[in-house]
């Protein structure tokens, strides 16, 4: 028997309550998680894969990974949202590097993969419901650029080093500093 979304009672759960439900494999918890976080995760994935079609494939995989590995989440290491963003980002990057995707790219006409800024601008609005855009804008420009390249565009530190023409060690140090500053800003934001 399939349980439809409409059969669930709308409830707001705290992060702790949501975690209990997810760890118990409660479908209400999963639907709440999807309803409240899918837009933001979709935006992160879309920025990396640059295709709505592929983003829809990846978002499904991300939620399956979250559902299957929720027991690995450790609240002492960060917020649930941050953990899910990392899963989404890593899954999107893995998808781009997969042989299946690379083979598919070879068989597609180029216009399907042209970077579409109009398409991505709606994603900014969708994914900014948590206010992360405002927090990022308070960072220095170089820190914003590093975070944008790494977390929204899916570049590795080696790729950032090549793109910005700066040593890898400098990228690592600047990235660490940017993330520490962002962490401090997010603490103040809450």
VEXDREN-2710 file (C-alpha; in Angstrom, 1 decimal):
% VEXDREN-2710
k/r/px/py/pz
1/UNK/0.0/0.0/0.0
2/UNK/1.3/3.4/-0.9
3/UNK/0.9/6.2/1.6
4/UNK/0.2/9.5/-0.1
5/UNK/1.7/12.7/1.1
6/UNK/-1.8/14.1/1.7
7/UNK/-2.4/11.4/4.3
8/UNK/0.2/12.9/6.6
9/UNK/-0.6/15.5/9.2
10/UNK/1.4/18.7/8.7
11/UNK/3.7/19.1/11.7
12/UNK/6.8/21.1/12.3
13/UNK/9.5/19.1/14.0
14/UNK/12.6/20.3/15.8
15/UNK/15.8/19.0/14.4
16/UNK/16.1/16.5/17.3
17/UNK/12.5/15.3/16.7
18/UNK/13.2/14.9/13.0
19/UNK/16.3/12.9/13.7
20/UNK/14.4/10.5/15.9
21/UNK/11.8/10.0/13.3
22/UNK/14.4/9.5/10.5
23/UNK/16.4/7.0/12.6
24/UNK/13.1/5.1/13.3
25/UNK/12.6/5.1/9.5
26/UNK/9.3/7.0/10.0
27/UNK/7.8/8.1/6.7
28/UNK/6.3/11.2/8.3
29/UNK/9.9/12.3/9.1
30/UNK/11.0/11.6/5.6
31/UNK/8.2/13.6/4.1
32/UNK/8.9/16.5/6.5
33/UNK/12.6/16.4/5.6
34/UNK/11.8/16.4/1.8
35/UNK/9.3/19.2/2.1
36/UNK/11.6/21.5/4.1
37/UNK/15.0/20.8/2.5
38/UNK/14.5/19.6/-1.1
39/UNK/14.4/23.1/-2.5
40/UNK/17.8/24.1/-1.0
41/UNK/19.4/20.8/-1.9
42/UNK/18.0/21.0/-5.4
43/UNK/19.7/24.5/-5.8
44/UNK/23.1/23.2/-4.7
45/UNK/22.9/20.2/-7.0
46/UNK/21.7/22.4/-10.0
47/UNK/24.6/24.7/-9.6
48/UNK/27.0/21.8/-9.9
49/UNK/25.4/19.7/-12.7
50/UNK/23.8/22.7/-14.6
51/UNK/20.9/20.6/-15.9
52/UNK/17.4/20.2/-14.4
53/UNK/17.1/16.7/-15.9
54/UNK/20.3/15.5/-14.2
55/UNK/19.5/17.4/-11.0
56/UNK/16.3/15.5/-10.6
57/UNK/18.2/12.2/-10.9
58/UNK/20.8/13.3/-8.3
59/UNK/18.2/14.7/-5.8
60/UNK/16.5/11.3/-5.7
61/UNK/19.9/9.7/-5.0
62/UNK/20.7/12.2/-2.3
63/UNK/17.5/11.6/-0.4
64/UNK/18.0/7.8/-0.6
65/UNK/21.5/8.3/0.8
66/UNK/20.2/10.5/3.6
67/UNK/17.5/8.0/4.4
68/UNK/19.9/5.0/4.4
69/UNK/22.8/6.7/6.2
70/UNK/21.0/8.9/8.8
71/UNK/22.5/6.8/11.6
72/UNK/25.9/8.1/10.5
73/UNK/24.9/11.7/11.2
74/UNK/26.7/13.1/14.3
75/UNK/25.1/16.3/15.7
76/UNK/28.3/17.2/17.6
77/UNK/30.1/17.7/14.2
78/UNK/27.5/20.1/12.7
79/UNK/23.9/20.7/11.9
80/UNK/21.8/18.3/9.9
81/UNK/21.4/20.8/7.1
82/UNK/25.2/21.1/6.7
83/UNK/25.5/17.3/6.7
84/UNK/22.8/17.0/4.0
85/UNK/24.4/19.8/1.9
86/UNK/27.7/17.8/1.9
87/UNK/25.9/14.7/0.8
88/UNK/24.2/16.6/-2.0
89/UNK/27.4/18.3/-3.1
90/UNK/29.5/15.1/-3.1
91/UNK/26.8/13.1/-4.9
92/UNK/26.5/15.8/-7.6
93/UNK/30.3/15.8/-8.1
94/UNK/30.4/12.0/-8.1
95/UNK/27.6/12.0/-10.7
96/UNK/29.5/14.4/-13.0
97/UNK/32.6/12.2/-12.7
98/UNK/30.8/9.0/-13.4
99/UNK/31.5/7.1/-16.6
100/UNK/27.8/6.9/-17.4
101/UNK/27.4/10.7/-17.2
102/UNK/30.6/11.2/-19.2
103/UNK/29.4/8.8/-21.9
104/UNK/26.0/10.5/-22.0
105/UNK/27.7/13.9/-22.4
106/UNK/29.4/12.7/-25.5
107/UNK/26.1/11.8/-27.0
108/UNK/24.3/15.0/-26.3
109/UNK/24.2/18.1/-28.4
110/UNK/26.2/21.0/-26.9
111/UNK/23.3/23.5/-26.3
112/UNK/21.9/21.2/-23.6
113/UNK/24.9/21.8/-21.5
114/UNK/25.5/25.5/-21.9
115/UNK/25.6/27.4/-18.6
116/UNK/22.2/29.0/-18.3
117/UNK/22.4/31.9/-15.8
118/UNK/18.7/32.6/-16.1
119/UNK/17.9/29.1/-15.0
120/UNK/20.2/29.3/-12.1
121/UNK/19.0/32.7/-10.9
122/UNK/15.7/31.1/-9.8
123/UNK/17.7/28.6/-7.8
124/UNK/19.2/31.4/-5.8
125/UNK/15.8/32.5/-4.7
126/UNK/14.7/29.0/-3.9
127/UNK/17.7/28.0/-1.9
128/UNK/18.0/31.3/0.0
129/UNK/15.1/30.6/2.3
130/UNK/17.6/29.9/5.0
131/UNK/19.4/33.3/4.4
132/UNK/22.7/31.8/3.5
133/UNK/23.1/34.2/0.6
134/UNK/23.0/37.1/3.0
135/UNK/25.6/35.5/5.3
136/UNK/27.9/34.8/2.4
137/UNK/27.7/38.4/1.1
138/UNK/29.2/39.6/4.4
139/UNK/32.4/37.6/3.7
140/UNK/35.3/39.2/1.9
141/UNK/35.2/38.8/-1.9
142/UNK/38.0/36.3/-2.0
143/UNK/36.4/34.1/0.6
144/UNK/33.0/34.3/-1.2
145/UNK/34.8/33.2/-4.4
146/UNK/36.4/30.2/-2.8
147/UNK/33.2/29.0/-1.2
148/UNK/31.3/29.6/-4.4
149/UNK/33.8/27.6/-6.4
150/UNK/34.0/24.7/-4.0
151/UNK/30.5/24.3/-2.7
152/UNK/28.2/25.7/-5.4
153/UNK/30.2/24.9/-8.5
154/UNK/31.8/21.7/-7.3
155/UNK/35.5/22.5/-7.9
156/UNK/38.1/20.5/-6.0
157/UNK/40.9/22.4/-4.2
158/UNK/43.3/21.3/-7.0
159/UNK/40.9/22.7/-9.6
160/UNK/40.5/26.0/-7.7
161/UNK/44.3/26.3/-7.5
162/UNK/44.6/25.9/-11.3
163/UNK/41.6/28.2/-12.0
164/UNK/42.8/31.0/-9.8
165/UNK/46.5/30.4/-10.5
166/UNK/47.5/30.2/-6.9
167/UNK/49.4/27.5/-5.0
168/UNK/47.4/24.6/-3.6
169/UNK/48.6/25.3/-0.1
170/UNK/47.4/28.8/-0.4
171/UNK/44.0/27.6/-1.5
172/UNK/43.8/25.2/1.4
173/UNK/44.7/27.9/3.9
174/UNK/42.3/30.4/2.4
175/UNK/39.5/27.9/2.2
176/UNK/40.1/26.9/5.9
177/UNK/40.0/30.6/6.9
178/UNK/36.9/31.2/4.8
179/UNK/35.0/28.3/6.4
180/UNK/36.1/29.3/9.9
181/UNK/34.8/32.8/9.2
182/UNK/31.6/31.5/7.7
183/UNK/31.1/29.2/10.8
184/UNK/31.5/32.2/13.1
185/UNK/29.0/34.3/11.0
186/UNK/26.5/31.4/11.0
187/UNK/26.7/31.2/14.8
188/UNK/25.9/34.9/15.1
189/UNK/23.1/34.5/12.5
190/UNK/21.2/31.9/14.5
END
